[in-house]
Amino acid sequence: MTMIYDVVVLGGGIAGSVAAKSLAEQGWRTVVLDRQRFPRHKVCGEFLSPESLATLSRLGLLEAVQSLSPSVISSTSLYLESGGVIRLPLPGTALGISRYRLDASFHQAAAAAGASIREGATVISVNMEDRDYTITLRSEGHTEVLRARAVIAAWGGAGLAAGGVKGRKEPDDRQQPDDRHWSHSQRHEGDVKAARQGRLRSSSRTPDYVGVKMHYEMKDFAPDCVQENSAVELYFFRGGYAGVNQVEDGKVNVAALLDRDDIPSKHRSVAGMMEEAACRHPKLHERMAALHAMPATASAVSPVRISMQPVAWNGIPLIGDAICRIPPLCGDGMSMALRSAELCSLYASRYLRGELSLGDWECEYREAIMREFSKPLRWGRLTESLLSSVILSRALPALARLAPKAARGMIQATRLRI
């Protein structure tokens, strides 16, 4: 028997589960499909910016998030490769909460609203037939076919496919546990071919990053000078940077982004890459010396590519990281996921009610995403370049002291205007 839905959401992360909740609350038959099982640890800064709290409130999720005992974050500390430090207050209260706990909460909210959550469901293809979609999936060894009036892609940052809908296959973006090793076999085929032919990449290339994350506990002897529990800390070093902030239950999340071509072979486990990051910045090394690793929370993802422009539609509407990957230092990735889910569900409802054609939905949603996401993405890339430059970063602490409003304004420019 073919199940028929109003909306099928491909991906059960933040954007997917929030969109499903919103649509189900409006009475639409909604199902979320995700290949993996929840809850699970994912590579993420685990930082809900002040801007995201307003969106959570509108979506009816703020109380649920606050009930998860998140840490409260009020400032940011930027540790530059040159040795300088910039400390700035945040424009409002931010929260630190693990994806393990947050995703579970959002799934519960979506299910309570009436959405179905199907884990362990691998989508094989999505095809449009007339005005409806046919979704073929594999679950528990069986192949199933679903039909839907609309399909929304929340498949993450690795999921953009040139063909859009027809025959699209899900990307292999599994989060890797600590005992897995990233290897050169994960390179794209073109990179391998270039390496075999002995061609060197240009120094101006856009890096392919590896993202890693692990939780830590404070050691009893941790000195007060390194316990910046109310701050989100960013450490910039050669070939990447790392973010540190407290999450629930006193745990500390450390997430790092490293150029995958610059990682020694001995440091290709998650723990090894964390060690490599710490070795590249003395202050980060000092900070992590006061922490005790929790290996069961380790995860990794590769490749991570920072987006040039947001892409709102690829045969079907995209939400979350499927739209773009903003530089992680901006701390607004989860805010963008929430906002895109909010916007897309509004347009989807209008389409399902017959108020918009599919073409109108695409046009209006594209315009909304470009309007809200393009500027933060552009400023985020500029800020990342400035803070990662050894030469330029030498002058930045003094400039920030002389013109604190300008420094705060630059950081604010990387955030959504909601």
N, C-alpha and C positions, 0 to 999 in steps of 0.2 A: 504494500500500500504506500503510495506516494504522499508524504506529509506536505501540506500547503500552509505557508506562512505569509504574513504581510511583509515582514522584513527578516532577512538572514544577515547577521553580523559575523564577519570573518575575523576572529581574534578576540580573546577574552581578557586583554590587558585593561588599563585604565580607561582608554577611550572607548573600547568596545563594550565593556560592561556598563559604563555610564550612559552611552547612547542607547543600549538595550533597555536600561531602567527607564529612561525618559520616554521612549517609544511605547513601552509596555504600559506605563502609567496613563498614556493617552488612549489605551484600548487596542493597540495594534498587536497582532499575534507575532511575537518576536522570539527568535532563537539565536543564541551565541554558539559558534563552533570554534573550538580550539583544539589543536593537535595534542597539547600537553595537559598535564594535571596541575591543579591548584590546590592549596597555595604552594608557591615555590619562590626561591630567591632569584632575583633578577638583577642584572647590572643597571644601577640607577643611583643618582645622587641622593635620592630619598629625601628631597627637600621640597616642601610645598611653599612657594613664594607668597608674600602678602597678597599679590594680585589673584592668586588661585582661590583664596578664601571666599571672596565675593562670588565667584562662580560656584563653588561648593554650596554656598548658602542658597543661591537661586535654584540649584539642582536638588535641594533638600537633602544634602549629604553632609553638611558641616557638623551637625550634632553627632552623627555617626563617626566622623573622623576624630572629633574631639574626645569621644568616648574610648578611643584606642590608646590613650595616654601618650600622645606625641610629645616630643621635647619642644620647648619654646625657644625660638631663635630670633635675636633682635639686631644682630650686627654681622658684618663680614670682615674678614681679615685676609688680605692678599699678600702672600709671601713671594716676592719676585726672585728670579734666578740671580739677579745682581746682588741680592742680599737685603734690598729695601723691603719695607713693610708699609702697606696702606690699610688703615682701619676706617671703616665707614659704617654709620648706622643704616639699617634697612628702613625703607619708607613705611613700614608697618610690621606687625607680628608675622613671622613665618613659623612653619612647623616642620619637625623632623619625624618621619614615620617610615617604617620599612615597607617595601613593596609586598613582602610576605603577608603582613597584616592588612595593608591597605587593599590589595587585590581581593583578599578573602571577604573583607567588609563590603566592597562594591559588588561582588558576586551575590552576596546575601541580599543586598538592597535590590538588585535586578530581579532576583528570584521572587522576592517579596512583592515586587510590583507586577509579577505575572510573566516575566520572561523565562524561557527555558535556557539552561546552561548545559551544554554538552561538551564534556572534556574527552580527550582521547579520540577526537574526530578529525581525521585528516582529509582536507578538501582536495579532491583530484582535479576537478574542473568546474568552471562556472561558464554557462552559455546562456545567451539571451535568445529567446524564441518568442516572436511577436512582441508583446509588451511585458512578458514575464521572464523569469530566470529559472534555469534548471541547474541545481547544484548537486554534483556527484561527490560522495564522500565515502571514506572507508572507516569503519568503527568496529572494534572487537572482531576483526577478521571478516566482516561482512561489508558488502558494497550497498549503499543506499542512495536514493535520489530524492531530493527535496525540490519543491517549487516555491517561488516567492515573487511578490510584486516588486520588491526592491532588495538590493544587496549593498551592504556597506563594508568597505575594506578597512579593517583595523589590524592589519597583518604585520605591522612593525616596519622598522627602517630598512630591512633587507628585502621587502616584498614588492617593490615596483617592477612590474614586468612589461616588456615592450608591447605585448599583445593585449594588455588590459584584461578583458574578461574571458574571451573565448579560449578554452584550454589552459587557463592559468593554473600553475602549480604553486603550492605554498613553498616559500623559501626555507632553507634549512638554517634557521637562526637559533638553534637550541642554545640554552645557557649551559656552559660547560662546568662540571664540578671541579673541585680543586685537584683531584688526582688525574684529570685529563691534561694533556699538553697541547698547546697550539703549535702547529707545525707549518712549514712552507707548503705542505700539500693543500692547505686551505687557500692558497693564492688563486686568483682567477687565472683561467687558462692562458690569457694573453700575457700575464705577468710571467708565468712559467716559461712560455715560449721565448719571451724577451731575455730571461735569465739564461736559458740554454744557448742563445745566440751571443751571449756575452755583452749585451747592450746594457749600459748603465742608465738609470733613470735620471732625468733632469733634477737638479737641486731645487728647482722651482715647482716641482710636482706637488699636487695635493696629496698629503699622506693618507694611507690607509691605516687606521688606528685599531688597536685591540683595546677593548674596554674590560676592566676587571673590577670586582667588588667583593668585599668581605666585611663582616661585622667583627668588632673587637670589644673586649671588656677592659675596664680600667684596672690597672694593677694597684694594689694597696699603697705602694710607695710613690704613686704618680705625683710629681711636684705640682703645686698650685700654678706655677708659671706656664704649664702646658695644658691646663684643664680649662680650655675656652669653651665651656659647655653651652653658652648662649650665643656662640658665633658659628657661622659657617666659614671654614678656612679653605683657602685655595693656595696650593703650592705649585709654582711654575718652575720647570726645569727643562733641560735639553731633551727634545723629543716628546714632550707631553706635559701633563699636569695632573694633580690629584686634588680631590675634595674630601674634606673631613667634617663631619657634623654628627651631633648626638641624635639618636632616634629614641624609640620607646624603651622603657625599662632600664635606662642608664647605659644602653649599648651605644657604641660609636660606629658609624658607617664610614668606611674608607672606599672611595671609588677613584680609579685612575684610568687615564687615557694615554696610551703609549704608541708611538710610531712602530708598527709591527716589524719594519725592516731594521729597527735599531735595538732589538731585544736579543741579548746573548742567548745562545742555545741552552745554557745552564739555568736560565731564568724563565722558562716557558710554561711553568705551572702557574696557577693563580698566586700561590704563596711566593713563588720566585719572582713574578712580575711586581708584586707588592714590595719585595725586598729591593728589586732593581729601582723602583720609584723612590724608595726611601734613601737609597745610596746617592741619588742625584740631587738631593737638597738637604743640607744639614739640619734645618729646622724641622723638616718632615721626619728625618731620621730620629731626632730628639722626641718628636711627638709620638711616633710609633713605638719607641722604646718603652713608653709608659703604658702600652696597651698589650693585651693578651689576645691572640687570634682565636676566632671561632671557626674552624675549618669547614664545618657543615654548612656555613652560610656562603661559601665561596661560589662565585659564578663568573663567567667570561663570555664575551661575544666578539666576533670578528667576521668581516671587516666592519668598522664604523667609519662612515664617511659623512662629513659635515656638508649640509645641503647649501647650494648656491641660491636656489629659489624654491618657494613652496609649490607643490604640485597637488592641487585639490581634487583632480579627477583623472582617472585612467580607465575609462570604460565604465567604471562605477565610482561613486564618491569615496574619497580617502579621508581618514581621520587619524589623529595621533601622529606617531612617528612615521606612518606611511606618507604623510604630507611632507614632512621635512625633519631633518635632525638639526636642531639649533646647537651651537657650541655649548657643551655642558656647563662651562663656567658661568653662563647666564643664569642658571638655576631656574629656568622657566619652562623646562620640558614638560613637566606634569601639568602646569597651568595651560600650556598650549593643547595638550591632550584633552583636558577638560573642556576648554573653550571650543575646540573643533567638534567634539561630541555634542555639545550644546547646540552649536550652529547647525550641524548636519541633521540632528533630530528634528529641529524646527522646520527645515526645508523638506525633510522626508515626510513629515506629517502633512504638510501642505500638498505635496505630490500625491500622497495616498488618498487625500480628501478630494482630489481632482482640481485643486486650485492652481496647480502648476503642471506644465508639461515636463517631460524628462529633460528636454532641451533647456527650458527655463530654469529648472532646478540646477542643472549643471552651470549655466551662465551666472546665476545669482550666487551660488555657492562659491564658484571660482572667484568672483569679485570680492565677496566677503572675506575669504581666506587671504587673498592678495592684500586687501586693505588692512587687515589686522596683523598679518604675520610677516609681511615683506620687510618693514622697517626694523622690527626687533631682530630679524635674521641678519640683515645687513649690518646693523650696529654691533651685533654679537660677533660677527666675523672680524670687524674692525677692532673691537675691544680685545678679542683673543690675540690678534696679531700684535697689538701694542704691548699687552702684558707678557707675551711670550718672547718679545725681542729683548735680548740682553742689553743692547746699546740704548734703546729707547727707555727701557724700564729703569735705567739708572736715574733718569730725571723725573720719573713719575711720582715718587713719594714726596719730593719737594714741591712739585706742582700741585699735588693733592692738598698739601698743607696750605699753600698760598691761595688756592682757589677750590675750597672744599665743595662749594655749590656746583662747580663745573664737573668735579669728579663724581659727585652723586648723580648729576644729570646724565653723564655718560653711562653709568650703570643703569639708570632708570630707562634710558633709551633702548636697552636690550629687552625690556619687559613689555608685555601686552598692555594696551590701553583698553581697559574693560569698564 
